[in-house]
Amino acid sequence: MSLSPTDRLLAAVDGTLRTLLAPPRTARTSPAHEAPPPVTLTESERRLSEALMRVNHVGEICAQALYTAQALTTRDPELRRHLDAAAREETDHLAWTRERLDELGGRVSWLNPLWYAGSFGIGLVAGRLGGDPLSLGFVVETERQVEAHLAGHMDRLPSADTASRAIVAQMKEDEARHADHALQAGGTPLPAPVRGLMRLAARVMTSTAQRI
């Protein structure tokens, strides 16, 4: 069924409020529950895991904003269903990272509304100015960069933190699949300068979110 512009706008508002204000609900059990028995972390290990999982939580806030904006701009019902399905998996990630942060005695980033607004704006511009191929290309590049970012976290997370490592490993697998699906759906490769700007913005976000 094709949604009217008003329906799409209301869905975007609902998605925004749920992401920023409501406790995320997962459709899949957290991989942390299936990880080997936890080992007590030292205080320095706990702080490192907390900082990295806060960054990962911010990444999922941004993913929700990106998919919500792109679902709002596309007129293709099939593509909208594709984006909605990916967003649901990202909601799982949002719930898993939030749960793990709570277990580590940590907190989410105080700047989450800002991260959401920035990502929503980027997704909106990509969808409005470039159409579906560029919008999907943006998804491909974003997910590839997130996959590489998560691989780096696997190298940095304490080996004793089996719960966080299990979550990040599953997230990495899911992000790779989202990129492949977006490419198969017709994503257009982005110009090198755009990819470079995206990497620069990601570095600013990750370095800030570790602390704030």
PARODREN-50497 format. One record per atom (N, C-alpha, C): residue number from 0; residue in three letters; x, y, z. Coordinates in steps of 0.1 Angstrom, whole numbers, plus 5000, padded with zeros to 4 digits. Each point is the difference from the previous one (the first is absolute). Layout:
% residues N
> num,residuo,x,y,z
> NUM,ALA,X,Y,Z
...
% end
This chain:
% residues 212
> num,residuo,x,y,z
> 0,MET,5009,4988,5000
> 0,MET,4991,5012,5000
> 0,MET,5009,5012,5000
> 1,SER,4997,5010,4991
> 1,SER,5007,5013,4999
> 1,SER,4996,5009,5011
> 2,LEU,5010,5006,5007
> 2,LEU,4996,5010,5011
> 2,LEU,5000,5014,4994
> 3,SER,4991,5008,5006
> 3,SER,5000,5014,4996
> 3,SER,5011,5007,5006
> 4,PRO,5004,5012,4994
> 4,PRO,5011,5008,5007
> 4,PRO,4997,5003,5014
> 5,THR,4988,5002,5004
> 5,THR,4997,5003,5014
> 5,THR,5002,4987,5009
> 6,ASP,4997,4988,4994
> 6,ASP,5002,4988,5008
> 6,ASP,5015,4998,5001
> 7,ARG,5008,5002,4990
> 7,ARG,5014,4999,5001
> 7,ARG,5006,5009,5010
> 8,LEU,4995,5012,5000
> 8,LEU,5006,5010,5010
> 8,LEU,4996,4996,5014
> 9,LEU,4988,4995,5002
> 9,LEU,4996,4996,5014
> 9,LEU,5009,4988,5004
> 10,ALA,5003,4991,4990
> 10,ALA,5008,4988,5004
> 10,ALA,5014,5004,5003
> 11,ALA,5005,5011,4993
> 11,ALA,5013,5005,5004
> 11,ALA,5001,5006,5014
> 12,VAL,4989,5008,5003
> 12,VAL,5000,5006,5013
> 12,VAL,4999,4989,5011
> 13,ASP,4992,4990,4997
> 13,ASP,4998,4989,5010
> 13,ASP,5014,4993,5002
> 14,GLY,5007,4997,4989
> 14,GLY,5013,4994,5001
> 14,GLY,5010,5008,5008
> 15,THR,5000,5013,4998
> 15,THR,5009,5009,5007
> 15,THR,4997,5000,5015
> 16,LEU,4987,5001,5003
> 16,LEU,4997,5000,5015
> 16,LEU,5003,4987,5006
> 17,ARG,4998,4989,4993
> 17,ARG,5003,4986,5006
> 17,ARG,5015,4999,5002
> 18,THR,5008,5004,4990
> 18,THR,5014,4999,5001
> 18,THR,5006,5008,5012
> 19,LEU,4996,5012,5001
> 19,LEU,5006,5009,5010
> 19,LEU,4994,4999,5014
> 20,LEU,4987,4996,5001
> 20,LEU,4993,5001,5013
> 20,LEU,4995,4987,5006
> 21,ALA,4998,4990,4991
> 21,ALA,4994,4987,5005
> 21,ALA,5011,4990,5002
> 22,PRO,4998,4991,5010
> 22,PRO,5010,4989,5001
> 22,PRO,4999,4991,4987
> 23,PRO,5012,4997,4994
> 23,PRO,4999,4992,4988
> 23,PRO,4996,4986,5003
> 24,ARG,4993,4994,4991
> 24,ARG,4995,4986,5001
> 24,ARG,5006,4992,4989
> 25,THR,5006,4989,5005
> 25,THR,5007,4991,4990
> 25,THR,4991,4988,4996
> 26,ALA,5001,4996,4987
> 26,ALA,4993,4989,4995
> 26,ALA,5009,4987,5001
> 27,ARG,5013,5002,5002
> 27,ARG,5009,4989,5002
> 27,ARG,5007,5001,5013
> 28,THR,5003,4988,5006
> 28,THR,5007,4999,5012
> 28,THR,5014,5006,4999
> 29,SER,5005,5008,5009
> 29,SER,5013,5005,4999
> 29,SER,5011,4989,5000
> 30,PRO,5009,5001,4990
> 30,PRO,5011,4990,5000
> 30,PRO,5008,4999,5013
> 31,ALA,4999,5010,5008
> 31,ALA,5007,5000,5013
> 31,ALA,4995,4989,5009
> 32,HIS,4988,4996,4998
> 32,HIS,4994,4990,5008
> 32,HIS,5005,4986,4996
> 33,GLU,5006,4999,4988
> 33,GLU,5005,4987,4996
> 33,GLU,5015,4999,5000
> 34,ALA,5006,5011,5005
> 34,ALA,5015,5001,5001
> 34,ALA,5005,4991,5011
> 35,PRO,5013,4996,5000
> 35,PRO,5006,4993,5011
> 35,PRO,4998,5007,5013
> 36,PRO,5000,4993,5012
> 36,PRO,4998,5007,5013
> 36,PRO,5009,5012,5001
> 37,PRO,4995,5011,5005
> 37,PRO,5008,5012,5002
> 37,PRO,5011,4999,5010
> 38,VAL,5010,5007,4998
> 38,VAL,5011,5001,5009
> 38,VAL,5000,5014,5006
> 39,THR,5003,5001,5012
> 39,THR,5000,5013,5007
> 39,THR,5010,5010,4993
> 40,LEU,4996,5011,4996
> 40,LEU,5009,5010,4993
> 40,LEU,5007,5009,5011
> 41,THR,5012,5004,4997
> 41,THR,5007,5010,5008
> 41,THR,4993,5013,4997
> 42,GLU,5003,5010,5009
> 42,GLU,4993,5013,4998
> 42,GLU,5004,5006,4987
> 43,SER,5013,4999,4996
> 43,SER,5004,5006,4987
> 43,SER,4993,4993,4988
> 44,GLU,4999,4986,5001
> 44,GLU,4993,4993,4990
> 44,GLU,4985,5004,4999
> 45,ARG,4994,5002,5012
> 45,ARG,4986,5004,5000
> 45,ARG,4998,5013,4993
> 46,ARG,5009,5010,5004
> 46,ARG,4999,5013,4994
> 46,ARG,5001,5000,4985
> 47,LEU,5010,4992,4995
> 47,LEU,5002,4999,4986
> 47,LEU,4988,4994,4993
> 48,SER,4995,4989,5005
> 48,SER,4988,4994,4994
> 48,SER,4988,5009,5000
> 49,GLU,4998,5008,5011
> 49,GLU,4989,5009,5001
> 49,GLU,5001,5011,4989
> 50,ALA,5013,5005,4998
> 50,ALA,5002,5011,4990
> 50,ALA,4997,4994,4986
> 51,LEU,5004,4988,4997
> 51,LEU,4998,4995,4987
> 51,LEU,4986,4996,4997
> 52,MET,4993,4995,5010
> 52,MET,4986,4997,4999
> 52,MET,4991,5012,4999
> 53,ARG,5005,5011,5006
> 53,ARG,4992,5013,4999
> 53,ARG,5001,5005,4985
> 54,VAL,5012,4998,4995
> 54,VAL,5002,5004,4986
> 54,VAL,4991,4992,4991
> 55,ASN,5000,4987,5002
> 55,ASN,4991,4991,4992
> 55,ASN,4986,5003,5002
> 56,HIS,4996,5004,5011
> 56,HIS,4986,5004,5002
> 56,HIS,4997,5013,4992
> 57,VAL,5009,5009,5000
> 57,VAL,4998,5012,4992
> 57,VAL,4999,4996,4985
> 58,GLY,5008,4991,4996
> 58,GLY,4999,4995,4986
> 58,GLY,4987,4995,4996
> 59,GLU,4993,4994,5010
> 59,GLU,4987,4994,4997
> 59,GLU,4989,5011,5001
> 60,ILE,5002,5011,5008
> 60,ILE,4992,5011,4999
> 60,ILE,5000,5007,4986
> 61,CYS,5013,5001,4995
> 61,CYS,5002,5006,4987
> 61,CYS,4993,4991,4989
> 62,ALA,5001,4987,5002
> 62,ALA,4995,4991,4990
> 62,ALA,4985,5001,4999
> 63,GLN,4993,5001,5012
> 63,GLN,4986,5002,5000
> 63,GLN,4996,5013,4993
> 64,ALA,5007,5011,5002
> 64,ALA,4997,5012,4994
> 64,ALA,5002,4999,4985
> 65,LEU,5011,4994,4995
> 65,LEU,5002,4998,4986
> 65,LEU,4989,4993,4993
> 66,TYR,4997,4988,5006
> 66,TYR,4989,4992,4993
> 66,TYR,4987,5007,5001
> 67,THR,4997,5007,5011
> 67,THR,4987,5007,5001
> 67,THR,4999,5011,4989
> 68,ALA,5011,5007,4999
> 68,ALA,4999,5011,4990
> 68,ALA,4999,4995,4986
> 69,GLN,5007,4989,4997
> 69,GLN,5000,4994,4986
> 69,GLN,4986,4994,4997
> 70,ALA,4994,4994,5010
> 70,ALA,4987,4994,4998
> 70,ALA,4990,5011,4998
> 71,LEU,5002,5012,5006
> 71,LEU,4991,5011,4998
> 71,LEU,5001,5006,4986
> 72,THR,5012,5000,4994
> 72,THR,5002,5006,4987
> 72,THR,4997,4991,4988
> 73,THR,5002,4987,5001
> 73,THR,4997,4991,4989
> 73,THR,4985,4999,4997
> 74,ARG,4998,4999,4987
> 74,ARG,4986,4997,4995
> 74,ARG,4998,4986,4996
> 75,ASP,5010,4992,5001
> 75,ASP,5000,4986,4996
> 75,ASP,4995,4991,5012
> 76,PRO,4988,4995,5000
> 76,PRO,4996,4992,5012
> 76,PRO,5009,4988,5003
> 77,GLU,5006,4994,4990
> 77,GLU,5008,4988,5002
> 77,GLU,5013,5005,5007
> 78,LEU,5006,5011,4996
> 78,LEU,5012,5005,5007
> 78,LEU,4997,5004,5014
> 79,ARG,4988,5006,5002
> 79,ARG,4996,5004,5014
> 79,ARG,4999,4988,5009
> 80,ARG,4995,4989,4994
> 80,ARG,4999,4987,5008
> 80,ARG,5014,4995,5004
> 81,HIS,5009,5002,4990
> 81,HIS,5014,4996,5002
> 81,HIS,5007,5008,5011
> 82,LEU,4997,5013,5000
> 82,LEU,5006,5009,5010
> 82,LEU,4994,4998,5013
> 83,ASP,4987,4997,5001
> 83,ASP,4993,4997,5013
> 83,ASP,5006,4987,5006
> 84,ALA,5002,4990,4991
> 84,ALA,5006,4987,5006
> 84,ALA,5014,5003,5005
> 85,ALA,5008,5007,4993
> 85,ALA,5013,5003,5006
> 85,ALA,5000,5008,5013
> 86,ALA,4990,5009,5000
> 86,ALA,4999,5008,5012
> 86,ALA,4996,4992,5012
> 87,ARG,4992,4989,4998
> 87,ARG,4996,4992,5011
> 87,ARG,5012,4992,5005
> 88,GLU,5009,4996,4992
> 88,GLU,5012,4993,5004
> 88,GLU,5009,5010,5008
> 89,GLU,5000,5012,4995
> 89,GLU,5008,5010,5007
> 89,GLU,4994,5003,5014
> 90,THR,4987,4999,5001
> 90,THR,4993,5001,5013
> 90,THR,5005,4989,5010
> 91,ASP,5002,4988,4995
> 91,ASP,5006,4990,5008
> 91,ASP,5014,5004,5005
> 92,HIS,5008,5006,4991
> 92,HIS,5013,5005,5004
> 92,HIS,4999,5010,5011
> 93,LEU,4990,5009,4998
> 93,LEU,4998,5011,5010
> 93,LEU,4997,4995,5013
> 94,ALA,4991,4990,5001
> 94,ALA,4997,4993,5013
> 94,ALA,5011,4993,5006
> 95,TRP,5008,4993,4992
> 95,TRP,5011,4992,5005
> 95,TRP,5011,5009,5006
> 96,THR,5003,5011,4993
> 96,THR,5011,5009,5005
> 96,THR,4995,5007,5012
> 97,ARG,4987,5004,5001
> 97,ARG,4995,5007,5011
> 97,ARG,5000,4990,5012
> 98,GLU,4996,4988,4998
> 98,GLU,5000,4990,5011
> 98,GLU,5014,4998,5006
> 99,ARG,5010,4999,4990
> 99,ARG,5014,4997,5005
> 99,ARG,5005,5013,5007
> 100,LEU,4997,5011,4995
> 100,LEU,5004,5012,5007
> 100,LEU,4995,5001,5015
> 101,ASP,4988,4996,5001
> 101,ASP,4994,4999,5014
> 101,ASP,5007,4990,5008
> 102,GLU,5004,4989,4995
> 102,GLU,5007,4989,5007
> 102,GLU,5014,5005,5004
> 103,LEU,5006,5008,4992
> 103,LEU,5013,5006,5003
> 103,LEU,5000,5012,5009
> 104,GLY,4988,5004,5004
> 104,GLY,4999,5011,5009
> 104,GLY,5002,5013,4992
> 105,GLY,4998,5000,4987
> 105,GLY,5003,5012,4992
> 105,GLY,4987,5008,4996
> 106,ARG,5001,5009,4991
> 106,ARG,4989,5008,4996
> 106,ARG,5001,5002,4985
> 107,VAL,4989,5005,4994
> 107,VAL,5000,5003,4986
> 107,VAL,5006,5014,4998
> 108,SER,5003,5004,4988
> 108,SER,5005,5013,4997
> 108,SER,4990,5011,5003
> 109,TRP,5005,5010,5006
> 109,TRP,4991,5012,5003
> 109,TRP,4996,5007,4987
> 110,LEU,5007,4997,4989
> 110,LEU,4998,5007,4987
> 110,LEU,4992,4992,4991
> 111,ASN,4993,4990,5004
> 111,ASN,4992,4992,4991
> 111,ASN,4990,5007,4991
> 112,PRO,4993,5010,5006
> 112,PRO,4991,5008,4991
> 112,PRO,5007,5007,4989
> 113,LEU,5012,5005,5003
> 113,LEU,5009,5006,4989
> 113,LEU,5004,4990,4990
> 114,TRP,5005,4989,5004
> 114,TRP,5004,4989,4991
> 114,TRP,4988,4996,4991
> 115,TYR,4989,4999,5006
> 115,TYR,4988,4996,4992
> 115,TYR,4997,5010,4990
> 116,ALA,4999,5013,5004
> 116,ALA,4996,5011,4991
> 116,ALA,5010,5001,4988
> 117,GLY,5013,4998,5003
> 117,GLY,5010,5001,4989
> 117,GLY,4998,4989,4990
> 118,SER,4999,4988,5005
> 118,SER,4998,4988,4991
> 118,SER,4987,5001,4992
> 119,PHE,4989,5005,5007
> 119,PHE,4988,5001,4993
> 119,PHE,5001,5010,4989
> 120,GLY,5007,5011,5002
> 120,GLY,5001,5010,4990
> 120,GLY,5008,4995,4988
> 121,ILE,5011,4993,5003
> 121,ILE,5008,4994,4989
> 121,ILE,4992,4990,4992
> 122,GLY,4992,4992,5006
> 122,GLY,4992,4990,4993
> 122,GLY,4989,5007,4992
> 123,LEU,4995,5011,5005
> 123,LEU,4989,5007,4993
> 123,LEU,5006,5007,4988
> 124,VAL,5012,5006,5001
> 124,VAL,5006,5006,4988
> 124,VAL,5004,4990,4990
> 125,ALA,5005,4989,5004
> 125,ALA,5004,4989,4990
> 125,ALA,4988,4995,4993
> 126,GLY,4989,4998,5007
> 126,GLY,4988,4995,4994
> 126,GLY,4993,5011,4990
> 127,ARG,5000,5012,5005
> 127,ARG,4993,5011,4992
> 127,ARG,5008,5004,4987
> 128,LEU,5013,5001,5002
> 128,LEU,5008,5005,4989
> 128,LEU,5005,4989,4990
> 129,GLY,5003,4989,5006
> 129,GLY,5006,4989,4991
> 129,GLY,4990,4989,4996
> 130,GLY,4989,5000,5006
> 130,GLY,4990,4989,4997
> 130,GLY,5005,4987,5007
> 131,ASP,4992,4989,4996
> 131,ASP,5003,4988,5007
> 131,ASP,5014,4994,4997
> 132,PRO,5005,5000,4988
> 132,PRO,5014,4994,4998
> 132,PRO,5010,5007,5009
> 133,LEU,5000,5013,5001
> 133,LEU,5010,5007,5009
> 133,LEU,4997,4997,5015
> 134,SER,4987,5000,5003
> 134,SER,4996,4997,5014
> 134,SER,5005,4986,5004
> 135,LEU,4999,4990,4991
> 135,LEU,5004,4987,5003
> 135,LEU,5015,4999,5000
> 136,GLY,5007,5008,4991
> 136,GLY,5014,5001,5000
> 136,GLY,5006,5005,5013
> 137,PHE,4992,5009,5006
> 137,PHE,5004,5006,5013
> 137,PHE,4999,4989,5011
> 138,VAL,4990,4992,4999
> 138,VAL,4998,4989,5009
> 138,VAL,5012,4990,4999
> 139,VAL,5003,4997,4988
> 139,VAL,5011,4990,4997
> 139,VAL,5013,5006,5007
> 140,GLU,5004,5012,4997
> 140,GLU,5012,5006,5005
> 140,GLU,5000,5001,5016
> 141,THR,4988,5004,5005
> 141,THR,4999,5001,5014
> 141,THR,5002,4986,5007
> 142,GLU,4993,4990,4995
> 142,GLU,5001,4987,5006
> 142,GLU,5014,4994,4998
> 143,ARG,5007,5003,4989
> 143,ARG,5014,4995,4998
> 143,ARG,5009,5006,5011
> 144,GLN,4998,5014,5002
> 144,GLN,5008,5006,5010
> 144,GLN,4997,4996,5014
> 145,VAL,4987,4997,5003
> 145,VAL,4997,4995,5013
> 145,VAL,5006,4986,5002
> 146,GLU,4999,4992,4990
> 146,GLU,5006,4986,5001
> 146,GLU,5015,5001,5003
> 147,ALA,5007,5009,4994
> 147,ALA,5014,5002,5003
> 147,ALA,5002,5005,5014
> 148,HIS,4992,5009,5004
> 148,HIS,5000,5006,5013
> 148,HIS,4998,4989,5011
> 149,LEU,4991,4991,4997
> 149,LEU,4997,4989,5010
> 149,LEU,5012,4990,5000
> 150,ALA,5006,4998,4989
> 150,ALA,5012,4991,5000
> 150,ALA,5011,5006,5009
> 151,GLY,5001,5013,4999
> 151,GLY,5010,5007,5009
> 151,GLY,4996,4998,5015
> 152,HIS,4988,5001,5003
> 152,HIS,4995,4998,5014
> 152,HIS,5003,4985,5004
> 153,MET,4999,4991,4991
> 153,MET,5003,4986,5004
> 153,MET,5015,4999,5004
> 154,ASP,5008,5008,4994
> 154,ASP,5014,5000,5004
> 154,ASP,5003,5006,5013
> 155,ARG,4991,5010,5003
> 155,ARG,5003,5008,5012
> 155,ARG,4992,4995,5013
> 156,LEU,4989,4994,4998
> 156,LEU,4992,4995,5012
> 156,LEU,5008,4990,5008
> 157,PRO,5000,5001,5013
> 157,PRO,5007,4990,5008
> 157,PRO,4996,4986,4997
> 158,SER,5009,4991,5000
> 158,SER,4997,4986,4996
> 158,SER,4991,4994,5011
> 159,ALA,5000,5005,5012
> 159,ALA,4992,4995,5011
> 159,ALA,4985,5005,4998
> 160,ASP,4998,5010,4992
> 160,ASP,4986,5005,4999
> 160,ASP,4993,4992,4989
> 161,THR,4997,4988,5003
> 161,THR,4994,4991,4990
> 161,THR,4986,5005,4995
> 162,ALA,4993,5007,5009
> 162,ALA,4986,5004,4997
> 162,ALA,5001,5011,4989
> 163,SER,5008,5010,5002
> 163,SER,5001,5011,4991
> 163,SER,5006,4995,4986
> 164,ARG,5009,4991,5001
> 164,ARG,5006,4995,4988
> 164,ARG,4990,4992,4992
> 165,ALA,4991,4993,5006
> 165,ALA,4990,4992,4993
> 165,ALA,4990,5010,4993
> 166,ILE,4996,5010,5007
> 166,ILE,4991,5010,4994
> 166,ILE,5007,5007,4988
> 167,VAL,5012,5004,5001
> 167,VAL,5007,5007,4989
> 167,VAL,5001,4991,4988
> 168,ALA,5004,4987,5003
> 168,ALA,5001,4991,4989
> 168,ALA,4988,4998,4992
> 169,GLN,4988,4999,5007
> 169,GLN,4987,4998,4993
> 169,GLN,4997,5013,4992
> 170,MET,5002,5011,5006
> 170,MET,4997,5013,4994
> 170,MET,5009,5001,4987
> 171,LYS,5012,4996,5001
> 171,LYS,5009,5001,4988
> 171,LYS,4994,4992,4988
> 172,GLU,4996,4988,5004
> 172,GLU,4994,4991,4990
> 172,GLU,4987,5006,4994
> 173,ASP,4992,5006,5008
> 173,ASP,4987,5006,4995
> 173,ASP,5003,5012,4991
> 174,GLU,5010,5008,5004
> 174,GLU,5003,5012,4992
> 174,GLU,5005,4996,4986
> 175,ALA,5008,4990,4999
> 175,ALA,5005,4995,4988
> 175,ALA,4989,4996,4991
> 176,ARG,4990,4993,5005
> 176,ARG,4988,4996,4993
> 176,ARG,4992,5012,4995
> 177,HIS,4998,5010,5008
> 177,HIS,4993,5012,4996
> 177,HIS,5007,5006,4989
> 178,ALA,5013,5001,5000
> 178,ALA,5007,5007,4989
> 178,ALA,4998,4992,4987
> 179,ASP,5001,4986,5001
> 179,ASP,4998,4992,4988
> 179,ASP,4986,5002,4994
> 180,HIS,4990,5000,5009
> 180,HIS,4986,5001,4995
> 180,HIS,4998,5014,4993
> 181,ALA,5006,5010,5006
> 181,ALA,4998,5014,4994
> 181,ALA,5007,5000,4987
> 182,LEU,5012,4994,4998
> 182,LEU,5007,5000,4988
> 182,LEU,4991,4992,4989
> 183,GLN,4995,4989,5004
> 183,GLN,4992,4992,4991
> 183,GLN,4987,5007,4996
> 184,ALA,4995,5009,5009
> 184,ALA,4988,5007,4997
> 184,ALA,5002,5012,4991
> 185,GLY,5013,5002,4996
> 185,GLY,5002,5011,4990
> 185,GLY,5009,5011,5005
> 186,GLY,5007,4999,5011
> 186,GLY,5008,5010,5006
> 186,GLY,5011,5005,4991
> 187,THR,5002,5013,4998
> 187,THR,5010,5005,4992
> 187,THR,5012,5004,5008
> 188,PRO,5012,4996,4996
> 188,PRO,5013,5004,5007
> 188,PRO,5001,5015,5002
> 189,LEU,5004,5004,5012
> 189,LEU,5001,5014,5002
> 189,LEU,5014,5005,4995
> 190,PRO,5001,5013,4997
> 190,PRO,5013,5006,4996
> 190,PRO,5010,4999,5012
> 191,ALA,5013,4999,4996
> 191,ALA,5010,4999,5011
> 191,ALA,5000,5011,5010
> 192,PRO,4998,5013,4995
> 192,PRO,4999,5011,5010
> 192,PRO,4989,4998,5010
> 193,VAL,4989,4995,4996
> 193,VAL,4988,4998,5009
> 193,VAL,5004,4989,5010
> 194,ARG,5006,4989,4995
> 194,ARG,5004,4990,5009
> 194,ARG,5010,5005,5011
> 195,GLY,5009,5008,4995
> 195,GLY,5010,5006,5010
> 195,GLY,4993,5009,5010
> 196,LEU,4991,5008,4996
> 196,LEU,4992,5008,5010
> 196,LEU,4993,4992,5010
> 197,MET,4994,4989,4995
> 197,MET,4993,4991,5009
> 197,MET,5009,4994,5010
> 198,ARG,5012,4996,4996
> 198,ARG,5010,4994,5010
> 198,ARG,5004,5011,5010
> 199,LEU,5002,5012,4995
> 199,LEU,5004,5011,5010
> 199,LEU,4989,5002,5010
> 200,ALA,4987,5001,4995
> 200,ALA,4989,5002,5009
> 200,ALA,4999,4989,5010
> 201,ALA,5003,4987,4996
> 201,ALA,4999,4989,5009
> 201,ALA,5011,5001,5010
> 202,ARG,5012,5004,4997
> 202,ARG,5010,5001,5010
> 202,ARG,4997,5011,5010
> 203,VAL,4994,5011,4996
> 203,VAL,4996,5010,5010
> 203,VAL,4989,4994,5009
> 204,MET,4990,4993,4995
> 204,MET,4990,4995,5008
> 204,MET,5005,4990,5010
> 205,THR,5009,4990,4995
> 205,THR,5004,4990,5009
> 205,THR,5009,5005,5011
> 206,SER,5009,5009,4997
> 206,SER,5009,5006,5010
> 206,SER,4992,5008,5010
> 207,THR,4989,5007,4996
> 207,THR,4992,5008,5009
> 207,THR,4991,4991,5009
> 208,ALA,4994,4990,4994
> 208,ALA,4991,4991,5007
> 208,ALA,5006,4992,5010
> 209,GLN,5013,4997,4999
> 209,GLN,5007,4992,5010
> 209,GLN,5000,5007,5014
> 210,ARG,4999,5014,4999
> 210,ARG,5001,5007,5013
> 210,ARG,4987,5007,5003
> 211,ILE,4992,5004,4990
> 211,ILE,4988,5009,5003
> 211,ILE,4988,4992,4997
% end
